[in-house]
Amino acid sequence: MASYTEDSVELREIMGKNIRERREGCGLSQSQLGKAIGSTQSYISTIENGSGRIYAEFEQRGLAALS
């Protein structure tokens, strides 16, 4: 049975992969998406790699930018 932490990491990796695919499908670079949501390329990279936390700010602005 996976622990809470393992499940969280796996979920972040899945979400990161989905975000990357959507961003690429929209023809945006990490820098462009970061700028669109008032963040940085580094933050987008961290999210897409599954090593960063996705904050509510990203959920609101990021999803709007990727629609």
Backbone torsions as a table, in degrees:
resi	resn	phi	psi	omega
1	MET	NA	131.4	-179.4
2	ALA	-74.4	147.7	178.0
3	SER	-83.2	168.3	178.6
4	TYR	-56.9	-44.0	-179.0
5	THR	-63.3	-44.3	178.5
6	GLU	-62.2	-41.5	178.4
7	ASP	-63.4	-40.8	179.9
8	SER	-63.4	-43.5	179.2
9	VAL	-63.9	-45.0	179.8
10	GLU	-62.5	-41.1	178.8
11	LEU	-64.2	-42.8	178.0
12	ARG	-62.2	-38.6	179.1
13	GLU	-65.6	-42.0	178.8
14	ILE	-65.6	-45.7	179.5
15	MET	-63.2	-41.4	179.0
16	GLY	-60.9	-42.7	178.5
17	LYS	-63.2	-42.4	179.5
18	ASN	-65.1	-39.8	178.5
19	ILE	-64.7	-44.0	179.0
20	ARG	-59.8	-47.1	-179.4
21	GLU	-60.9	-42.2	179.8
22	ARG	-66.9	-43.5	179.0
23	ARG	-59.6	-48.2	179.6
24	GLU	-63.1	-38.5	177.9
25	GLY	-63.2	-28.4	177.4
26	CYS	-85.9	-3.6	179.3
27	GLY	74.6	25.4	-179.3
28	LEU	-102.5	144.2	171.3
29	SER	-84.2	167.6	175.7
30	GLN	-61.3	-39.3	178.9
31	SER	-62.9	-43.1	-179.7
32	GLN	-64.3	-43.1	178.8
33	LEU	-65.8	-43.8	177.9
34	GLY	-56.8	-46.4	179.8
35	LYS	-63.4	-39.5	-178.5
36	ALA	-63.6	-28.3	-178.5
37	ILE	-106.7	6.7	179.3
38	GLY	74.8	33.1	-179.1
39	SER	-129.1	-157.3	-176.3
40	THR	-125.0	163.4	175.1
41	GLN	-61.5	-38.2	-178.7
42	SER	-61.0	-42.2	178.7
43	TYR	-64.5	-43.6	179.3
44	ILE	-61.4	-43.7	178.5
45	SER	-60.0	-43.5	179.7
46	THR	-61.3	-42.1	178.6
47	ILE	-65.3	-48.1	-176.7
48	GLU	-64.6	-28.7	178.3
49	ASN	-82.5	-4.7	177.9
50	GLY	79.2	9.4	-177.9
51	SER	-101.5	-7.4	-179.1
52	GLY	-112.0	155.4	177.3
53	ARG	-81.8	144.2	177.2
54	ILE	-97.0	113.8	-178.3
55	TYR	-89.7	160.2	-178.5
56	ALA	-54.7	-35.2	178.5
57	GLU	-56.9	-44.1	179.5
58	PHE	-67.0	-42.2	-178.5
59	GLU	-57.6	-44.0	-178.0
60	GLN	-71.9	-54.6	-175.5
61	ARG	-77.7	-39.5	-177.6
62	GLY	-65.1	-44.7	179.6
63	LEU	-65.4	-36.2	177.6
64	ALA	-65.4	-40.9	-179.2
65	ALA	-68.6	-26.2	-177.9
66	LEU	-95.6	6.6	179.6
67	SER	-91.6	NA	NA
